[in-house]
């Protein structure tokens, strides 16, 4: 559990895209984002108040979150100065970088001296059980994709936000580093040891109120040969009541796998649903979420209408249209 | 890679069943089993020559393999004496115990002083890649089960042995600790980090001669919610050309999961084959392997005949009947 709220460290991000983790935190958990910390030459701006460490501390920030990708695979000397100063100021540090904070002896030493925590969200920080398959109370929704990186996290966050707006009981359950930094907790599923994957998902989505929805962040795809095992563990460990099918219609082949075609939405439905029903016989496919960022407004609307007619399910792009109709579909089951 | 041949350590095994790892080595790789080492009170006997360390060394043994389960979750003082003496005699040690050899400071120190290796086959000893899905040369066969522990390893070992007897090119590819100790190498797939599971299977079953068969040891089941992710990674990383369906007909529920019924063989076929064809569109289901140990000879024959007629596939118990008809089916594709 990462202490909130955060000061978002943008460092010397060359552009806005490099700060997308910080952007995600600001978009989805604005209450966690007290301010931004930018170094000389920073090309990103979240529109938050620029703060130094002392100001942020006074404003209540508890953790400095590295919300930017680093360059060249090292934590630079310039970053180091800020990170050390933050620890000395009493901030915890949280990072999703491949370079681990815990592999930097100076950060470890200063953190220990100051009594502050270093959170590397790429690595599990709990011991997970073997899954037992016992039915849990409460409801769970899982987004599954025709491919990786088609908008599963966005869909889950948007549905969670919509439910909260409506006063419904809802949690976003993060399974990747960006999601974990956004919410302050979760399971970095791709780094969990094979035997414990499904158990980690059970652990992440425990018994809850009957009218509470967990929106479980999806990973990979059943059709992506590199990561399908992780997806399978989400489907069985998550024992979802509802599946949302996610798709990006302009993708020419599976991400990183030239020669592998994307499955149709029908094939995804017919593959994922029977597998989900092994863990939860009541599971239903309730909607389709399409990432139409590479289509014009007109093309997007035509595509969504065609999918909706073909599949007999609400089909929306939550970025363009919000997740209201997907939440309606969940509320109806 | 564990150096062969072995001296098989049976310790103070209370009975034959406790020495089943050693039994597996002796059954499937008799050329690797130079002799057995038994302590006072040992209730197991593999029918191998009893040897002390000096005799075994003289007979060419290079590794002392712990072929017995330990009791109480600790490596006892009595075992320790033998293990230390073996290292001093120049043996490597290999173990599939939950208690790791590398966690015993005395063994580590002696091994280092003697220049000997400690092999804990429960843990990966290589850095595996992310799977890339590229089609590999050679043929691969994977056994998939309606449940865990229905005879997938036995089936693969029996098919490998039958092919070798016929002079065909064949390898057994171990994915669990018993299999790794039997063959001296492999991947302990349940201990691999999620992102690298499918890549580890690709690594284990590389390009080979066009007429060479890899018999990949199966793990878990697509229908076992605790371990299905591991099975999925085997199906996609292994890119099998042939699937063998494995079943144990007297099982009342999924292993360790009361309330979860086993799927039918038809359901296993219809689930596993389309998933396998994502990685290898040419994949076929070629046969059924049934573990009939809890049936009489007559019941077993009746059951196998019924399955064979129903499924239109050769259905055999390789323990009772050998794997000849399964190999015939592979040779025909």
Interface residues (C-beta under 8 A of the other chain):
Chain A: X130 X131 X132 X133 X189 X190 X191 X192 X193 X194 X195 X197 X198 X199 X222 X223 X225 X226 X227 X228 X229 X230 X231 X232 X233 X235 X236 X237 X239 X256 X257 X259 X260 X263 X271 X274 X275 X278 X279
Chain B: X130 X131 X132 X133 X189 X190 X191 X192 X193 X194 X195 X197 X198 X199 X222 X223 X225 X226 X227 X228 X229 X230 X231 X232 X233 X235 X236 X237 X239 X256 X257 X259 X260 X263 X271 X274 X275 X278 X279
